[in-house]
Amino acid sequence: MLKDIQQDLQAVFDRDPAATSRLEVIFTYAGFHALLIFRIAHWLKLHGVPFVPRALSQLARWFTGIEIHPSAKIGTGFFIDHGMGVVIGETAEVGDYVTLFQGVTLGGTGKERGKRHPTVGNHVVVGAGAKILGGITIGDNVKIGANSVVLKNVAPNSTVIGVPARVIKTQGERLPDATMDHINLPDPISDRLLALEQELIDLRTKLENQESPRLF
């Protein structure tokens, strides 16, 4: 557990340029506070301690605005940027070196039992306000755009955006670990409309350039 906490602390410096000192992170970063309490609550849960783990998760929610169920599984180097409104459900599984921005939900889709929350791979970046719902799998090195709603499995090395989310980029090489250009994410629908508009312009030009048919 101590090793995981050290990795979580280092992840802040690796992915947040605003972090200037360990003292600042330890005392002022809500995401680190919530994760620290989660690590303790999860350890207690694994060792069969009743009530206390859930009480700790509620305490973290009150103080940080971040709710992480103590039964969730979270890998090393996890980073929650800002963090307000983040919810991670009971059966969620998060890999190593994952970054979540504020307002992200790893939630369920109903009252089903069993594995009802997402499994998120390694080196995944989830944009602000995104919702990943149900017992789906998000592959390694995936980027999820802000405010997307992901309801289906996402293959590794993909970028998804939209409601519901759709894949707009897939590539063989690994994507950057902790950066996402939220402003310049491509919009495939807009791109297609522009392409259709250009086709209409080309057809109109061809018709205008054709010679009028001769009557005699």
C-alpha angles and dihedrals in degrees: 000000000000091000091053091050091051090051091049090052092049091048089064091059092043094054109023116066089191092067109101107166142011090241091057093050095045094051105031111028111096092191091058091046092053092047093048091053090046092054090054094044092047091051090051090047092053089052093053100253108158128222097350097085092053091045090053092051090053090048090053090049092054094049101037108021088236121118119198118170110229091230093060118107117230126179130218127290094030116167130191110192111212088332107198110150097013113148125187116185132224100263097034117128121200124190131216126301095009122161124207124185125208121299096022118149126199094187147145131258101227145329097311118136131224121034100004103146130071130275109220120197131219126296093014121157118203117193127226116292096007119149122209108187135187135011093310130137125239110198128226120287094015122154119208117196124232116282093006119148111217116197103156137054116280121212120232120274094024136131118215132187139166143047105312093018119246131189112256100167136028126172138167099234122077117266121234111283104233112007132088129175097221092177099055102041108140121250110214094192093053090045091053093048090051090050091051091049090052091050090053091050091051093049092048091051092051092050093049091050094052117101116249112255115260117242095201 
